[in-house]
Amino acid sequence: MPGYEVIGKEEHDAVCDIFDKGGVLCRYGSNQKRQNIFRVDDFEREFAKKFQVKHALGVSSGTGALKTVLIALGVGHGDEVITQSHTFIATVEAIVETGATPIITDVNKTLNMDPEDLKDKITDKTKLIIPVHMAGVSAQMDEILSIAKNHNIKILEDNAQSPGGTYKGKHLGTIGDAGIFSFDYAKMITTGEGGMITTNNEQLFKKCREYSDHGHELNPKFPRGQDTRSISGFNFKMTEFHGAIGLAQLKKIDYLLQRHRENKKFIKDNLLDIKEIDFRDIPDHKGDIGDSIIFFLENREKTKKFLKAWIAKGYITKNLPDAVDWHFAATWDHILYRHNKYKNKNLLEVFKKSNNLLRRAIAIPIFINMSETQMNEIVKSVHEIIKKL
């Protein structure tokens, strides 16, 4: 957690360079004034190279990336899109924006999509599956891919929270038919806001690019003002600010991942002797980006007591439990009650398994710039609090 910890001279110089070379802030146009420098193009190219994927498209946010891919895949009214109960609300908002119906699975101890529940949620209306790699850890992609293949359903990976993570050697966000990334201020690499779409499908990439740019086809036979178009679109374009900062941050990602993983290992290794805590399941330990340490306590009462004591010591948690309501679909009655499947139902009972896990979870954030002294204090504090429960 997160790239803002290493914002420095590189990002400063990258932004200043925009003004030194024409001051063109928009992605397209003013070629001469900008000295034919296109920073978003450069960011996309370097991102695709780094993540070993054929196509990368920079957009204005991770949420915009989600909606863009959904539209490009033809998702709309009458379709069902399956995602998981533990995700940021944007995943479900993007589905609703297309007119499709969100279908929600429970999560298991990975705190990601439960493949067994996924099987039960598929119908003849299922258009797409969106597994979400939450808090730095991959979903169980082998099982999810197998289920999707058996039903001929496409997969969009929501990788907003795990950039740089892998699953069995493959970069998260490049395993399914498409993936999305977020670069908001709390992410592993940040541009303040911003997002990226990744895919190996050229036609899908072109549709995403067109939709995110009001339908522009970027036809090389015409200037932009006379460009051809065949679909209606929207404006989710990335700015040159995002591109410049993204390039600077991308160069730091290996260091960020290394530090995250080292710090998480140090802390977790010194908590393994605590019998009262049950750590989150991780499908691929090598691919974990080290975002946070998540463990479960015996019941909600002990979790509440732990949190109170943790805060009293001056520490924070990361989404669990402090922002769980923004990351748990059972609390989104303002969205889900619109749909017949969830209308007039107690959503906490519908997602009882997820509720039990999430309400017992504590997520300790990992920072890049933690000193050994600070990490030892965290270890000591966890031991002290658990002992008093």
N, C-alpha and C positions, 0 to 999 in steps of 0.2 A: 504494500500500500504506500502511496501511489507515486506517479511520476513527478508530482509537484515538488517532492523533496529534493530533486536534483535540477530543478529549473535554475539556470545560471547564465553565464556569458554566452554560451552557444545559442540559446533561445533569443537572448537580447540581440545579438549580432544578426541572427537570421531575420528578425523583424525589421531591424534598422536597414538591412540590405534591400528590403522591399522599397523603402523610401529613397534610398540612395540610387536605385535603378528604376526610377519612373513613378513609383508610388501607386502602381495599379493594384488594387486590392481584390478585384473580382477575378473569377477563374478564367473567363474567356474574353477575348477582344483586346483592343489597344496594343496590338502586337509590337509596333514600332516603339511606342512609349515605354513598354515594359522590357524592351531589348530582347524580345522573343524568349523571355524566361517565364516558365510556367511551373510554379512550385508545387501546385497540387498534382500535376502530371508526374513530376519527379517523385513526390511522396508515394503516389500510387505504384509507380514502377519499382521503387525500392521496397515498398511493403510487399508486393507480390513476390519479389525475389527473396526477401527474408523468410516469408511464410510458405514458399515453394508452391505457389498457386498461379495459374495462368493469368487471371484477371483480378484487379482490385479497383474499386470505385470509391473515391472519397465523397462523403455526403455531410450534411450539416449536423447530424446527430445519430446515435445508435437507434433511436426511435424512428427517425426518418429512414434509416437503413432497413429496419424491419418492414415498414409499410411499403417501401419501394420494392423489396423482393416479393412480398405478398402479391402486390399488384402485377409485377412482371410474371409471376407464376400463374396468373389468372384466377386468383382466389377472389370470391365474391359471394353475393347473396345465394343462399341455399347450400353453401359449402360448410363443412365443419373443419376446424383446425385444432389439433390436439397439442396442448402444451402442459406444463406442470404447475402444481400448486405453489411451489417455492420459486419465485422469480420476481424481478421488479415489475411493477404494474404496467410498464410500457409494453411488455410482450403481449398482454391481453388487450391493451388499448389499441395496438396496431391491428390485431385481428378484427376487433369490433369496427375499426375505421373502414375496413373493406366491405363490411356488411355480412361477413361470415360469422358463424357461431363458434365461440371458444369452448372447447371441451377440455376439462382439466383432469389430469391424473394426480394421484397421490405421489409423494416421494418416499423413498426408503432411507436407509441410514447413510447413503451417500449424500442425502439432501438434494438429490437430483431425481429425474424421472424414474419411476418404478416400472421397469419393463413388463412385469406381470400385470399391473393395472393398465398399462398401455394396450395390451392385447384385448382387454375387456372394453376399451373405449372406442375401438375401431368399428365404423359402420360403413355402409355403402355411400355415405355422404362425406367421408373423410377425404380431404383434399391434400392435407399437409400435416407433418409432424414437426414440432419445434422443441427439441430437447434444449435445455438451458444448462450451461456449465457454470454453476454457481460458486462464487467465492473461491475461484482458483482451481477447482477440481472438476475433472471431466465426468460427464454422464457415462453410463454403461453402454458405450456406442456399439459394441459387437452385437449385443442383444437387440438394441433399438434398430440397427441397420438390418438385421435379419428379419425382424417383424415387418419393417417397412417394405423390404424386398418381396416378402411373401404376399403382400397386399398391393404391390406396385404403387406405393405412396412415396412422394418426394420428402426430403428432409432439409429443413433450414436450421442450422445451428445458431442459437443465440449465444455468442461468445463475448458478450459485453463485459463480463466480469473475469475472464480468464485469458487475456491476451498473452501469448507466449507459452501457454500450456500445451501439452501434447497428450495423445492417447496412443500407446503402442507405437511411438515414433512418428506419428502423424500430427501435424499442427491442428489444434482445435480451431474450428471455423473453416477447415478445408476438407473435412471428411464426408460431409453430406453433399447435397446438390448445390448448396450455397451456405455462406456463413456471414454473420455480422459482428462488428466490433464497435466499441464505444471508446471515445477519448475524452470523456468529461473529467472534471477536476479530481475525481477520486479514483481514477483508473491507473493501471500500471504505467502506461504512457498517456500523457494528456496534452490536448491542445485547447483546454478550457471547455469547449464543446466540440462536437464533431464525431464522425463515425466512418466506418469502412465496410464495404460489401466485397466478399470474396467468392469466386466461383471458377470452375474449370470449363464451364459451358459458355461458349462465345455468344450464342444467341440470347441466353439469359442475361449476360453482361450488357449486351447492346440494349435490351429492353429496359434494364435498370437504369442505364445511362440516359436513355431517352425520357423515361418517366421523371427522373430526378431533375430534368432540365426542360420542363414545359413541352416535352415531345421533340425537342431538337434532335435530328438524326446525325448532325455533324457531317453532312454531305460534303465531301471535298470539292465537288464541282461548283459549289455556291458559297458566297460569303455568308457570314452568320446571319445578317439581316434578311437574307433571302433563302435561308436554310429550309430544307424539306421536312415534312412531318407526316406521320400517319396515325399517331395516337395522342390522346389527351394526356397531359402530364401535370407536374407540380414543380415547385422550386425547393429542392433539397440540396442545392449545390454547396460544395465546400469552398471557403474563401482562401485567398492566398496566405492570410494570417495562419489559418489552420495548417495549410500545406507546409509553410516555412517552419513552424514550431514542431509539427509532426516529424519532419525530416531530422531535426535536431534531437528530438526525443527517441526516435527509432534507433539512432546510433548508440543510445545508452541502454537499450533493452537487455542486452546480455548481462551487463553489469547489474542492472536492477534485479533480474531474475536470480542471479547468483547470490546477491545479498539477501534477498527475500528468503530463498531456500536455506541458506546458511543460518539465518536468524531463527527461522521457524524450527529447524532441526535442533538447534541449541536449546530452545525453550521446551519443545515437546519432549526431547530426550530426558529432560530433568523433571518431567511430570509423569513419566510412564509408571512410576512406582505408586501413584495414587490410585488405590483400588476403587475409590468412590466415583471416579469419572470414567465415562465410556466415550472413546474418541469416534469421531465421524469415520465412516468407511470411505476409503479412497481407492477407486478402481485401478489407477496407475500412479504409484507413488513418484516415479521418475518424472511424470508429466505435471505434477502439482506445482503451481507457480509460487506457493508459499504465502498466499494472500492473508491467511488467518489460521488460527488454531481453533477448531470447533470441537466441543465435547458436550456430552449429555450428562445431566445429573439425574438422580433417582426419580424425582417428581418435581412438579411445578413449584411447590412450596420451598424446597431447597434451592431451586433456581432463583427464585425471588430473593431469598435471603443472601445467596451468593452475590447477586447483582447489587444489592444494597450495600454490602460490605465492600465490594469491588469499587463502587463509585465513591464510597467514603474514603478510600485510599487514594483517590485522585485518578483512577483509571477509567477507560471507556471500553465499550464493546463495539462491534461492527455489524450492524443490522440485526443481529440476534443477541439479545432481544430488543434493543433500543428502537429499531425501525422495522420490527417484524411485520407490522400492519401494512407497510408499503411493499412487503415482499412475500405476502401470503394471500392467496386468492380467496380464502374463506372469509376475509374481512372486506371484500370488494362487492358488497351487496348492491352498491350503486351502479355497478356494471352488470354483474351476473344475473341479478333479478329480472333483467330485461328478457332473458331467454327462458323458454318454457322448461328446459331441463333443470333449471335452478330456482324457478319462481316458487315462492311460498315454502321454501325449504330452509332448514337450519344448516347453513353452510359449514359451521363448525362440526356438525355431525356428519355431513356429506364427506368432509375431508378429515375425518376423525384420526386416521393414522398420521397424517401430516401434522395435524394440530398437536398430537401427543409428542411428536419429535421436536417440532419447532419451539414449543413452549417450554421444553426442558433443555434447550440448547444455549450455550454460551459461546460467543465468537470473540476471541482475543485478536485484535488486529496486529499484523506484523509490519513494522516500519523498516525502511532501508537504513536509516541513520541511528539505529539503536546501538548503544554501547554495551559492552559485556556487563558492566555494572547495572545498567538499566534492565537488561534481560535477567540477571540474577535476582533483582528486586521483584520482577514479575513472578518468577518461579517461587520465590520466598512467599510472596503475597498469596498466591494460589494455595500453596501448602497450608498457610496459616488459616485462611478462610475455610477451606475444606475441613480442617481439623475441628473447627468450632461448630460446624453444621450439625 
